[in-house]
Amino acid sequence: MAQAVQNHRNEPQRTSIQVIFDDNRLLQLLVGERNANLKIIETHLDVQVHLRGNQLTVSGARADVEVGERLLNELADLIRGGHPLYASDILFAIQILSDNINRRLRDIFLDQVFIASNKKAISPKSIKQKEYIEAIRSYDIVFGVGPAGTGKTYLAMAMAVAAMSKDVVRRIVLVRPAVEAGEKLGFLPGDLAEKVNPYLRPLYDALNDMMDFERTSNLIQRGVIEVAPLAFMRGRTLNDSFVILDEAQNTTTEQMKMFLTRLGLGSKAVITGDITQIDLPENKPSGLVEAIELLQEVQGIRMVYFTKRDVVRHKLVQDIIDAYERVETRKGPTTSRDAERG
């Protein structure tokens, strides 16, 4: 059990806290090889962390030190729960506790959605991702809206594979609009499946990240998993299925209505998209934008909105989003499409 002893220095805004761990093995896992984990905490939390014996001393500004103390105890609790501590987990944990120091990391990181074929557990990495997972569990239609890299599609895919493996649904249907192809589709070589395959590739990649290639291929051949362009959904009723519509910002009004009305008995639908990345022609309103406005008050449908703070890719992705947002802010909404994307 960790013990904390606080010492106040002469500087009014600085303090230090000692956190003591009785379990030496746990302490080794916590600090990492060559204290690598402590270095991450120092860099991203702006504190100094010193190890001496079984004691960690956290020094710095009072607010940062308090987060640091909580962080060390919460990370230790994750280790006790059997969670392997990755560098990325520490970064996510710092962000979570910086936003709300009272959050319990165990409630987020130990909520395993699915165990991938490489034995790595897929679990939420932010408060918003946890909210998203809970929404998918509780609602039959969920909209996940926000920037790239927030895990919208990946977590939905993990939930779908988990539901299928538990026999909650009989099949998975993964859908994307092939907007970029448009009128140019006929000029591409190959049959229709070969023409649209490049637009479905990200869905295959996510599947192969969760299941080995042979099993994925077998399930697709048997029709248990279907990956198809949105146009293939017309006229169908999808029963006992987990359906994911990806890149939904590129659906038209008619396509979105068509998709939402395909849902049959025992089915679940997750619709993901980023309304700042609409590739439709200027005179075509986004079906996702309209659906958000029309359906937000409908019981049984849940909207989950991600922001750039929920990005779980490389840290530079957040910086890139920030840079583009600054440019767009300076330009202002010069067209109706620009206004829609805002």
Residue frames relative to the residue before (quaternion, step in Angstrom):
aa qw qx qy qz dx dy dz
M 1.0000 0.0000 0.0000 0.0000 0.00 0.00 0.00
A 0.4005 -0.7283 0.5053 0.2320 3.57 -0.85 0.99
Q 0.1457 -0.7621 0.6254 0.0825 3.53 -1.13 0.75
A 0.1788 -0.7922 0.5758 0.0942 3.59 -0.99 0.77
V 0.0503 -0.7695 0.6365 0.0115 3.54 -0.99 0.92
Q 0.2057 -0.8178 0.5306 0.0854 3.59 -0.64 1.09
N 0.0814 -0.7744 0.6272 0.0196 3.53 -0.99 0.97
H 0.2329 -0.7758 0.5711 0.1331 3.59 -0.75 1.00
R 0.3031 -0.7421 0.5725 0.1723 3.54 -0.91 0.95
N 0.6971 -0.4680 0.3353 0.4273 3.54 -1.32 0.05
E 0.6080 0.5546 -0.3686 0.4322 3.59 1.08 -0.69
P 0.4927 -0.7093 0.4119 0.2905 3.62 -0.73 1.00
Q 0.7709 0.3667 -0.1930 0.4837 3.59 1.01 -0.75
R 0.6810 0.4763 -0.2926 0.4730 3.60 1.22 0.04
T 0.0128 0.7917 -0.6096 0.0386 3.52 -1.15 0.67
S 0.1868 -0.7522 0.6110 0.1610 3.56 -1.29 0.07
I 0.1268 -0.7783 0.6135 0.0415 3.53 -1.14 0.75
Q 0.2477 -0.7510 0.5932 0.1507 3.56 -0.98 0.86
V 0.0977 -0.7703 0.6293 0.0333 3.55 -0.94 0.97
I 0.1462 -0.8236 0.5476 0.0223 3.57 -0.55 1.20
F 0.1123 -0.7877 0.6046 0.0366 3.58 -0.91 0.98
D 0.3524 -0.7563 0.5183 0.1875 3.57 -0.80 1.03
D 0.6818 0.4637 -0.2748 0.4945 3.59 1.17 -0.56
N 0.3116 -0.7940 0.4939 0.1689 3.59 -0.31 1.24
R 0.6276 0.5270 -0.3485 0.4550 3.61 1.03 -0.69
L 0.6358 0.5174 -0.3207 0.4745 3.56 0.97 -0.84
L 0.6480 0.5271 -0.3176 0.4489 3.58 0.96 -0.88
Q 0.6353 0.5295 -0.3284 0.4564 3.60 1.01 -0.79
L 0.6636 0.4881 -0.2990 0.4816 3.58 0.96 -0.85
L 0.6458 0.5410 -0.3134 0.4383 3.56 1.06 -0.78
V 0.7359 0.4104 -0.2473 0.4784 3.61 0.80 -0.91
G 0.3942 -0.7427 0.4624 0.2815 3.59 1.18 -0.48
E 0.6654 -0.4916 0.3766 0.4168 3.52 -1.33 0.25
R 0.8349 -0.0041 -0.0672 0.5462 3.57 -0.80 1.11
N 0.6105 -0.6005 0.3238 0.4023 3.57 1.09 0.82
A 0.2065 0.8279 -0.5017 0.1419 3.58 1.18 0.56
N 0.6647 0.5096 -0.3170 0.4451 3.60 0.96 -0.80
L 0.6268 0.5317 -0.3335 0.4618 3.57 1.06 -0.71
K 0.6313 0.5350 -0.3307 0.4537 3.58 1.05 -0.74
I 0.6205 0.5276 -0.3385 0.4712 3.57 1.07 -0.75
I 0.6559 0.5111 -0.3084 0.4621 3.58 0.94 -0.90
E 0.6514 0.5189 -0.3160 0.4544 3.59 0.93 -0.86
T 0.6844 0.5071 -0.2866 0.4385 3.57 0.92 -0.95
H 0.8066 0.3376 -0.1475 0.4623 3.56 0.80 -1.03
L 0.7172 0.3898 -0.2607 0.5155 3.58 1.23 -0.14
D 0.3566 -0.7671 0.4648 0.2614 3.59 1.35 -0.10
V 0.5175 0.5645 -0.4631 0.4462 3.54 0.81 1.12
Q 0.3528 -0.6717 0.5865 0.2835 3.54 -1.33 0.08
V 0.0863 -0.7923 0.6037 0.0195 3.56 -0.91 0.96
H 0.0586 -0.8091 0.5845 -0.0146 3.59 -0.59 1.17
L 0.2386 -0.7662 0.5855 0.1153 3.54 -1.01 0.94
R 0.1244 0.7616 -0.6291 0.0936 3.55 -0.91 0.97
G 0.8124 -0.0392 -0.0273 0.5811 3.54 -0.43 1.23
N 0.7461 -0.3284 0.2656 0.5148 3.55 -0.71 -1.07
Q 0.5859 0.5803 -0.3451 0.4482 3.56 1.27 0.46
L 0.1535 -0.7532 0.6345 0.0805 3.53 -1.04 0.91
T 0.1457 -0.7815 0.6027 0.0691 3.57 -0.87 0.99
V 0.1397 -0.7856 0.6014 0.0405 3.56 -0.73 1.13
S 0.0135 -0.8151 0.5774 -0.0460 3.58 -0.68 1.13
G 0.4293 0.6824 -0.5227 0.2771 3.54 -1.14 0.70
A 0.7618 -0.2811 0.2608 0.5221 3.54 -1.23 -0.50
R 0.6371 -0.5917 0.3306 0.3669 3.56 -0.98 0.90
A 0.6788 0.4979 -0.3098 0.4420 3.61 0.81 -0.95
D 0.6694 0.4946 -0.2996 0.4663 3.60 0.96 -0.87
V 0.6414 0.5271 -0.3226 0.4547 3.58 1.00 -0.82
E 0.6392 0.5215 -0.3303 0.4586 3.59 0.98 -0.78
V 0.6398 0.4912 -0.3207 0.4964 3.58 1.03 -0.78
G 0.6428 0.5421 -0.3215 0.4354 3.59 0.97 -0.85
E 0.6455 0.5110 -0.3178 0.4702 3.57 0.97 -0.84
R 0.6635 0.4964 -0.2986 0.4735 3.55 0.89 -0.95
L 0.6318 0.5560 -0.3225 0.4333 3.57 1.00 -0.90
L 0.6736 0.5012 -0.3032 0.4507 3.58 0.83 -0.98
N 0.6802 0.4834 -0.2910 0.4680 3.58 0.92 -0.86
E 0.6664 0.4932 -0.3055 0.4684 3.59 1.00 -0.79
L 0.6395 0.5078 -0.3263 0.4762 3.61 1.01 -0.77
A 0.6220 0.5288 -0.3345 0.4708 3.57 1.04 -0.75
D 0.6377 0.5266 -0.3203 0.4619 3.57 1.02 -0.78
L 0.6193 0.5302 -0.3407 0.4683 3.59 1.08 -0.70
I 0.6450 0.5186 -0.3189 0.4619 3.56 0.96 -0.89
R 0.6344 0.5224 -0.3270 0.4666 3.59 0.98 -0.82
G 0.6880 0.4820 -0.2723 0.4692 3.57 1.11 -0.69
G 0.5937 -0.6118 0.3451 0.3926 3.58 1.30 0.14
H 0.4842 0.6716 -0.4357 0.3531 3.59 1.25 0.20
P 0.3531 -0.7216 0.5462 0.2373 3.64 -0.70 1.00
L 0.3391 -0.7792 0.4978 0.1735 3.57 -0.77 1.02
Y 0.1059 -0.7908 0.6026 0.0183 3.55 -0.58 1.24
A 0.6448 -0.5235 0.3852 0.4023 3.57 -1.22 0.50
S 0.6462 0.5291 -0.3241 0.4443 3.58 0.97 -0.84
D 0.6122 0.5586 -0.3500 0.4366 3.59 1.06 -0.71
I 0.6342 0.5320 -0.3286 0.4547 3.57 1.02 -0.79
L 0.6487 0.5144 -0.3167 0.4629 3.58 0.98 -0.84
F 0.6567 0.4953 -0.3096 0.4770 3.59 0.94 -0.89
A 0.6498 0.5307 -0.3134 0.4448 3.58 0.99 -0.87
I 0.6246 0.5343 -0.3345 0.4609 3.58 1.00 -0.80
Q 0.6694 0.4980 -0.3026 0.4608 3.57 0.92 -0.90
I 0.6501 0.5258 -0.3170 0.4476 3.58 0.94 -0.90
L 0.7361 0.4242 -0.2404 0.4695 3.59 0.78 -1.03
S 0.5879 0.5518 -0.3756 0.4570 3.59 1.16 -0.45
D 0.6645 0.4804 -0.2910 0.4931 3.56 1.14 -0.66
N 0.7917 -0.0445 0.0722 0.6050 3.57 1.03 -0.83
I 0.2913 -0.8119 0.4832 0.1495 3.56 -0.12 1.32
N 0.6651 0.5262 -0.3035 0.4343 3.60 1.17 -0.41
R 0.4622 0.6820 -0.4568 0.3356 3.61 1.23 -0.02
R 0.3109 -0.7195 0.5875 0.2012 3.56 -1.15 0.68
L 0.4001 -0.7372 0.4940 0.2290 3.56 -0.57 1.15
R 0.5635 0.6143 -0.3803 0.4006 3.60 1.09 -0.67
D 0.6584 0.5303 -0.3133 0.4326 3.59 0.95 -0.86
I 0.7086 0.4321 -0.2446 0.5013 3.58 1.17 -0.59
F 0.7761 0.4012 -0.2082 0.4397 3.57 0.50 -1.22
L 0.7169 0.4360 -0.2633 0.4761 3.61 1.05 -0.60
D 0.4969 0.6125 -0.4440 0.4252 3.59 1.29 0.23
Q 0.0877 -0.8438 0.5289 0.0232 3.58 0.25 1.27
V 0.2939 -0.7653 0.5541 0.1446 3.53 -0.72 1.15
F 0.7818 -0.1391 0.1593 0.5865 3.55 0.92 -0.98
I 0.3063 -0.7094 0.5983 0.2122 3.56 -1.18 0.59
A 0.3413 -0.7732 0.5012 0.1856 3.58 -0.46 1.22
S 0.6974 -0.4867 0.3282 0.4112 3.56 -1.30 0.29
N 0.6726 0.4689 -0.2973 0.4892 3.60 1.18 -0.48
K 0.5477 -0.6583 0.3418 0.3871 3.57 1.39 0.37
K 0.5053 0.6370 -0.4378 0.3837 3.60 1.23 0.13
A 0.3933 -0.7279 0.5151 0.2239 3.55 -0.85 0.99
I 0.2481 -0.7389 0.6090 0.1472 3.55 -0.98 0.91
S 0.1442 0.7831 -0.5840 0.1581 3.55 -0.62 1.16
P 0.6221 -0.5355 0.3940 0.4135 3.62 -1.18 0.36
K 0.2340 -0.7866 0.5616 0.1050 3.54 -1.15 0.71
S 0.7579 0.2266 -0.1713 0.5872 3.58 1.26 0.20
I 0.6653 -0.4905 0.3737 0.4209 3.55 -1.28 0.30
K 0.6664 0.5048 -0.3036 0.4571 3.58 0.96 -0.85
Q 0.6344 0.5126 -0.3357 0.4713 3.59 1.02 -0.70
K 0.6158 0.5309 -0.3385 0.4737 3.57 1.06 -0.71
E 0.6366 0.5215 -0.3131 0.4742 3.58 0.99 -0.86
Y 0.6402 0.5402 -0.3030 0.4544 3.57 1.02 -0.89
I 0.6598 0.5050 -0.2975 0.4703 3.57 0.92 -0.95
E 0.6652 0.4965 -0.3046 0.4671 3.59 0.91 -0.89
A 0.6255 0.5373 -0.3378 0.4538 3.58 1.06 -0.75
I 0.6621 0.4999 -0.3102 0.4642 3.60 0.92 -0.88
R 0.6353 0.5265 -0.3301 0.4584 3.59 1.06 -0.69
S 0.7818 0.4013 -0.1700 0.4459 3.56 0.95 -0.92
Y 0.7702 0.3163 -0.1632 0.5293 3.61 1.13 -0.56
D 0.4762 -0.6824 0.4813 0.2753 3.57 -1.17 0.62
I 0.7638 0.1597 -0.1279 0.6121 3.60 1.20 -0.43
V 0.0197 0.7962 -0.6010 0.0670 3.56 -0.74 1.13
F 0.2014 -0.7454 0.6248 0.1155 3.54 -1.03 0.89
G 0.0874 -0.7695 0.6312 0.0425 3.58 -0.87 0.99
V 0.0060 0.8358 -0.5424 0.0847 3.56 -0.29 1.30
G 0.4644 0.6733 -0.4853 0.3090 3.56 -0.84 0.94
P 0.7252 -0.4693 0.2930 0.4098 3.57 -1.30 0.12
A 0.6671 -0.4859 0.3856 0.4125 3.53 -1.32 0.27
G 0.7759 0.3804 -0.2593 0.4314 3.54 -1.18 0.60
T 0.5684 0.6113 -0.3848 0.3941 3.60 1.23 0.10
G 0.5590 -0.6547 0.3660 0.3535 3.59 1.27 0.11
K 0.2961 0.7948 -0.4924 0.1953 3.60 1.23 0.24
T 0.7494 0.3882 -0.2109 0.4931 3.56 0.69 -1.11
Y 0.6535 0.5454 -0.3198 0.4161 3.57 0.89 -0.93
L 0.6942 0.4559 -0.2817 0.4806 3.59 0.87 -0.91
A 0.6121 0.5330 -0.3507 0.4672 3.58 1.06 -0.70
M 0.6369 0.5221 -0.3167 0.4706 3.56 1.04 -0.83
A 0.6485 0.5151 -0.3169 0.4622 3.59 0.94 -0.87
M 0.6462 0.5089 -0.3154 0.4733 3.58 0.99 -0.82
A 0.6434 0.5244 -0.3204 0.4565 3.58 1.03 -0.78
V 0.6733 0.4862 -0.2971 0.4712 3.59 0.88 -0.93
A 0.6349 0.5228 -0.3250 0.4668 3.58 1.04 -0.79
A 0.6548 0.5150 -0.3117 0.4571 3.59 0.96 -0.88
M 0.6609 0.4973 -0.3065 0.4712 3.57 1.00 -0.81
S 0.6680 0.5078 -0.3068 0.4491 3.60 0.93 -0.86
K 0.7007 0.4213 -0.2580 0.5147 3.60 1.21 -0.48
D 0.4623 -0.7096 0.4115 0.3366 3.58 1.36 0.17
V 0.3215 0.7278 -0.5314 0.2909 3.59 1.11 0.64
V 0.7641 0.0994 -0.0649 0.6341 3.59 1.17 -0.69
R 0.4858 -0.6787 0.4746 0.2797 3.56 -1.22 0.50
R 0.8214 0.0336 -0.0015 0.5694 3.58 1.11 -0.52
I 0.3283 -0.7032 0.5974 0.2018 3.50 -1.38 0.31
V 0.0840 -0.7791 0.6205 0.0314 3.56 -0.93 0.93
L 0.0849 -0.8031 0.5898 -0.0078 3.56 -0.62 1.20
V 0.0485 -0.8382 0.5396 -0.0617 3.53 -0.58 1.22
R 0.0168 0.7737 -0.6332 0.0108 3.54 -1.14 0.74
P 0.4000 -0.6653 0.5519 0.3045 3.62 -1.06 0.59
A 0.3027 -0.7458 0.5651 0.1813 3.58 -0.95 0.91
V 0.0029 -0.8638 0.5035 -0.0175 3.55 0.80 1.06
E 0.6523 0.5493 -0.3352 0.4006 3.56 0.89 -0.92
A 0.6125 0.5633 -0.3567 0.4247 3.58 1.14 -0.63
G 0.0466 0.8586 -0.5106 0.0029 3.57 0.87 -1.02
E 0.8223 -0.1674 0.1558 0.5212 3.56 -0.94 -0.93
K 0.5978 0.5885 -0.3592 0.4091 3.59 1.23 -0.35
L 0.4366 0.7363 -0.4421 0.2679 3.59 1.25 -0.27
G 0.6705 0.5273 -0.3042 0.4241 3.57 0.93 -0.85
F 0.6587 0.5182 -0.3142 0.4459 3.58 1.15 -0.47
L 0.5771 0.5870 -0.3836 0.4187 3.59 1.24 -0.25
P 0.5134 -0.6548 0.4503 0.3238 3.60 -1.04 0.69
G 0.7179 0.4684 -0.3219 0.4020 3.58 -1.27 0.39
D 0.6215 -0.5198 0.4195 0.4094 3.54 -1.36 0.04
L 0.7567 -0.4017 0.2446 0.4540 3.58 -1.29 0.08
A 0.6393 0.5353 -0.3346 0.4392 3.59 0.96 -0.86
E 0.6755 0.4894 -0.2913 0.4683 3.57 0.99 -0.87
K 0.6252 0.5572 -0.3355 0.4314 3.57 1.09 -0.68
V 0.7661 0.3768 -0.2006 0.4804 3.58 0.88 -0.94
N 0.4508 0.7326 -0.4328 0.2697 3.60 1.21 -0.33
P 0.6351 0.5356 -0.3657 0.4197 3.68 0.88 -0.73
Y 0.6745 0.4971 -0.3003 0.4558 3.61 1.05 -0.64
L 0.6830 0.4521 -0.2753 0.5033 3.57 1.28 -0.33
R 0.4181 0.7590 -0.4338 0.2469 3.58 1.30 -0.25
P 0.6458 0.5266 -0.3554 0.4235 3.68 0.85 -0.76
L 0.6319 0.5257 -0.3394 0.4573 3.59 1.10 -0.63
Y 0.6272 0.5160 -0.3256 0.4841 3.58 1.05 -0.76
D 0.6364 0.5436 -0.3306 0.4362 3.58 0.96 -0.87
A 0.6626 0.4991 -0.3061 0.4670 3.58 0.94 -0.89
L 0.6312 0.5333 -0.3289 0.4571 3.59 0.99 -0.81
N 0.7016 0.4748 -0.2699 0.4577 3.56 0.86 -1.00
D 0.5958 0.5547 -0.3616 0.4545 3.57 1.24 -0.33
M 0.7269 0.4276 -0.2224 0.4891 3.58 1.21 -0.54
M 0.7803 0.1543 -0.0815 0.6006 3.57 1.13 -0.66
D 0.5646 -0.5899 0.4324 0.3824 3.57 -1.10 0.53
F 0.6751 -0.5516 0.3223 0.3690 3.54 -1.16 0.73
E 0.6540 0.5322 -0.3215 0.4309 3.58 0.93 -0.89
R 0.6772 0.4789 -0.3014 0.4703 3.59 0.89 -0.88
T 0.6262 0.5382 -0.3351 0.4538 3.58 0.99 -0.85
S 0.6695 0.5056 -0.2970 0.4560 3.58 0.88 -0.98
N 0.6493 0.5281 -0.3112 0.4502 3.57 0.99 -0.86
L 0.6766 0.4889 -0.2918 0.4669 3.59 0.94 -0.91
I 0.6380 0.5107 -0.3285 0.4735 3.58 1.07 -0.69
Q 0.6503 0.5180 -0.3163 0.4569 3.59 0.95 -0.84
R 0.7011 0.4535 -0.2610 0.4844 3.59 1.06 -0.76
G 0.4969 -0.6784 0.4152 0.3472 3.59 1.27 -0.14
V 0.4200 0.6930 -0.4793 0.3371 3.59 1.26 0.23
I 0.7390 0.1635 -0.1240 0.6417 3.55 1.20 -0.63
E 0.0631 -0.7937 0.6050 0.0025 3.55 -0.82 1.03
V 0.0770 -0.7646 0.6395 0.0211 3.55 -0.88 1.01
A 0.1596 0.8242 -0.5118 0.1823 3.56 -0.40 1.20
P 0.5387 -0.5773 0.4867 0.3737 3.58 -1.23 0.39
L 0.6678 -0.5480 0.3372 0.3741 3.55 -1.14 0.67
A 0.6082 0.5905 -0.3566 0.3928 3.58 1.01 -0.77
F 0.6297 0.5610 -0.3340 0.4210 3.60 1.14 -0.57
M 0.5984 0.5987 -0.3531 0.3984 3.61 1.24 -0.22
R 0.5044 0.6867 -0.4204 0.3118 3.59 1.18 -0.41
G 0.8337 0.2236 -0.1810 0.4714 3.54 -1.01 0.93
R 0.6279 0.5566 -0.3389 0.4255 3.61 1.22 0.00
T 0.2058 -0.7193 0.6403 0.1738 3.54 -1.35 0.32
L 0.1976 -0.8157 0.5398 0.0651 3.57 -0.62 1.16
N 0.0471 -0.8093 0.5849 -0.0273 3.56 -0.28 1.31
D 0.8520 0.1137 -0.0886 0.5033 3.57 -1.22 0.61
S 0.5153 0.6435 -0.3941 0.4064 3.55 1.04 0.83
F 0.2657 -0.6831 0.6473 0.2094 3.52 -1.33 0.44
V 0.0676 -0.8361 0.5434 -0.0327 3.56 -0.33 1.31
I 0.0772 -0.7887 0.6096 0.0196 3.57 -0.88 0.97
L 0.1228 -0.7553 0.6409 0.0605 3.55 -0.86 1.02
D 0.1297 -0.8124 0.5681 0.0211 3.55 -0.46 1.26
E 0.8123 0.1983 -0.1778 0.5188 3.60 -1.21 0.56
A 0.1619 0.8522 -0.4844 0.1140 3.57 1.07 0.77
Q 0.5150 0.6358 -0.4313 0.3802 3.61 1.20 -0.27
N 0.6992 0.4590 -0.2626 0.4811 3.59 1.22 -0.42
T 0.4765 0.6122 -0.4778 0.4123 3.57 1.17 0.57
T 0.4202 -0.6539 0.5568 0.2928 3.54 -1.22 0.50
T 0.7076 -0.4200 0.3383 0.4566 3.57 -1.29 0.10
E 0.6837 0.4953 -0.2864 0.4529 3.57 0.88 -0.99
Q 0.6601 0.5144 -0.3097 0.4514 3.59 0.97 -0.84
M 0.6547 0.5078 -0.3198 0.4596 3.58 0.95 -0.84
K 0.6460 0.5069 -0.3173 0.4745 3.58 0.93 -0.87
M 0.6412 0.5266 -0.3186 0.4583 3.58 0.97 -0.89
F 0.6735 0.5010 -0.3032 0.4510 3.59 0.89 -0.92
L 0.6952 0.4947 -0.2885 0.4345 3.59 0.76 -1.01
T 0.7046 0.4471 -0.2677 0.4817 3.58 1.10 -0.60
R 0.5043 0.6255 -0.4392 0.4020 3.62 1.25 0.25
L 0.5408 0.6764 -0.3879 0.3155 3.58 1.19 -0.54
G 0.1505 -0.8114 0.5625 0.0516 3.56 -0.73 1.11
L 0.7638 -0.3556 0.2693 0.4665 3.56 -1.31 -0.27
G 0.8367 0.1994 -0.1590 0.4846 3.55 -1.09 0.80
S 0.5827 0.6031 -0.3591 0.4095 3.57 1.22 0.35
K 0.2043 -0.7408 0.6303 0.1108 3.51 -1.37 0.42
A 0.1022 -0.7951 0.5953 0.0539 3.58 -1.05 0.73
V 0.0766 -0.7569 0.6476 0.0436 3.54 -1.07 0.84
I 0.1292 -0.7898 0.5990 0.0253 3.54 -0.78 1.10
T 0.0406 -0.8186 0.5728 -0.0124 3.59 -0.63 1.10
G 0.2248 0.7828 -0.5629 0.1409 3.55 -1.13 0.62
D 0.2948 -0.7204 0.6054 0.1660 3.51 -1.39 0.29
I 0.2738 -0.8173 0.4844 0.1495 3.57 -0.23 1.26
T 0.5841 0.5338 -0.3995 0.4630 3.61 1.23 0.15
Q 0.7222 0.3909 -0.2306 0.5219 3.61 1.27 -0.06
I 0.2048 0.7983 -0.5326 0.1926 3.58 0.81 1.05
D 0.1552 -0.8179 0.5519 0.0481 3.59 -0.76 1.10
L 0.4040 0.7177 -0.4752 0.3096 3.58 1.22 0.29
P 0.6184 -0.5146 0.4185 0.4214 3.60 -1.22 0.33
E 0.6761 -0.5405 0.3264 0.3797 3.58 -1.15 0.63
N 0.7282 0.4387 -0.2503 0.4633 3.60 1.02 -0.74
K 0.6326 0.5150 -0.3332 0.4730 3.61 1.29 0.13
P 0.2950 -0.7569 0.5521 0.1877 3.62 -0.50 1.11
S 0.5216 -0.6423 0.4651 0.3149 3.57 -1.13 0.65
G 0.4554 -0.6905 0.4968 0.2625 3.55 -0.87 0.98
L 0.6135 0.5481 -0.3515 0.4467 3.58 1.12 -0.58
V 0.6491 0.5159 -0.3179 0.4598 3.57 0.90 -0.92
E 0.6782 0.4873 -0.2903 0.4671 3.58 0.91 -0.90
A 0.6485 0.5265 -0.3241 0.4440 3.58 0.97 -0.83
I 0.6184 0.5408 -0.3411 0.4568 3.58 1.02 -0.77
E 0.6807 0.4871 -0.2852 0.4670 3.58 0.95 -0.89
L 0.7261 0.4681 -0.2472 0.4389 3.58 0.93 -0.93
L 0.8094 0.3611 -0.1308 0.4442 3.57 0.93 -0.93
Q 0.4483 0.7360 -0.4424 0.2480 3.59 1.19 -0.12
E 0.7101 0.4240 -0.2646 0.4960 3.60 1.18 -0.40
V 0.4997 0.6649 -0.4246 0.3576 3.60 1.27 -0.03
Q 0.4074 -0.7111 0.5182 0.2448 3.57 -0.77 1.03
G 0.7412 0.3642 -0.2913 0.4828 3.57 -0.98 0.89
I 0.6851 0.3737 -0.2683 0.5648 3.55 1.36 -0.06
R 0.1076 -0.8070 0.5798 0.0307 3.58 -0.87 0.92
M 0.2003 -0.7542 0.6169 0.1030 3.57 -1.01 0.91
V 0.0473 -0.7745 0.6306 0.0142 3.58 -0.88 0.98
Y 0.1538 -0.8181 0.5527 0.0403 3.57 -0.64 1.17
F 0.1948 -0.7764 0.5937 0.0822 3.55 -0.75 1.13
T 0.1917 -0.7518 0.6156 0.1382 3.57 -1.26 0.45
K 0.7195 -0.4241 0.3106 0.4539 3.58 -1.28 0.03
R 0.5923 0.5763 -0.3705 0.4240 3.62 1.15 -0.46
D 0.6700 0.4946 -0.2968 0.4674 3.58 1.23 -0.34
V 0.4007 0.7183 -0.4784 0.3077 3.59 1.27 0.09
V 0.1041 -0.8176 0.5656 0.0275 3.58 -0.77 1.04
R 0.4501 0.6294 -0.4911 0.4000 3.55 1.14 0.59
H 0.7851 -0.2473 0.2198 0.5237 3.55 -1.24 -0.41
K 0.6047 -0.5901 0.3915 0.3645 3.59 -1.01 0.82
L 0.6056 0.5813 -0.3605 0.4066 3.60 1.06 -0.66
V 0.5458 0.6096 -0.4085 0.4045 3.60 1.17 -0.47
Q 0.6358 0.5106 -0.3276 0.4772 3.62 0.98 -0.80
D 0.6576 0.5081 -0.3118 0.4607 3.59 0.96 -0.85
I 0.6354 0.5224 -0.3280 0.4646 3.58 1.04 -0.77
I 0.6393 0.5147 -0.3236 0.4708 3.60 0.95 -0.88
D 0.6328 0.5356 -0.3246 0.4553 3.59 0.97 -0.87
A 0.6634 0.5216 -0.3056 0.4410 3.58 0.90 -0.96
Y 0.6809 0.4757 -0.2913 0.4745 3.58 0.90 -0.90
E 0.6331 0.5324 -0.3363 0.4501 3.59 1.01 -0.75
R 0.6307 0.5294 -0.3386 0.4553 3.59 1.02 -0.74
V 0.6500 0.5071 -0.3156 0.4698 3.59 0.98 -0.83
E 0.6751 0.4954 -0.2987 0.4578 3.59 0.90 -0.93
T 0.6210 0.5383 -0.3392 0.4578 3.59 1.08 -0.70
R 0.6654 0.5014 -0.3042 0.4619 3.59 0.97 -0.85
K 0.6605 0.5137 -0.3079 0.4528 3.58 1.04 -0.82
G 0.2665 -0.7732 0.5272 0.2307 3.57 1.00 -0.86
P 0.6131 -0.5719 0.4058 0.3638 3.60 -1.29 0.32
T 0.0450 -0.8555 0.5158 -0.0053 3.57 0.28 1.27
T 0.7701 0.2079 -0.1405 0.5865 3.60 1.24 -0.35
S 0.6513 -0.5089 0.3734 0.4212 3.53 -1.25 0.28
R 0.6415 0.5152 -0.3407 0.4549 3.60 1.02 -0.70
D 0.6103 0.5333 -0.3538 0.4669 3.57 1.05 -0.71
A 0.6553 0.5098 -0.3177 0.4580 3.56 0.93 -0.84
E 0.6431 0.5286 -0.3235 0.4499 3.56 1.01 -0.84
R 0.6730 0.5064 -0.2993 0.4483 3.55 0.99 -0.85
G 0.6065 0.5563 -0.3666 0.4340 3.57 1.08 -0.49
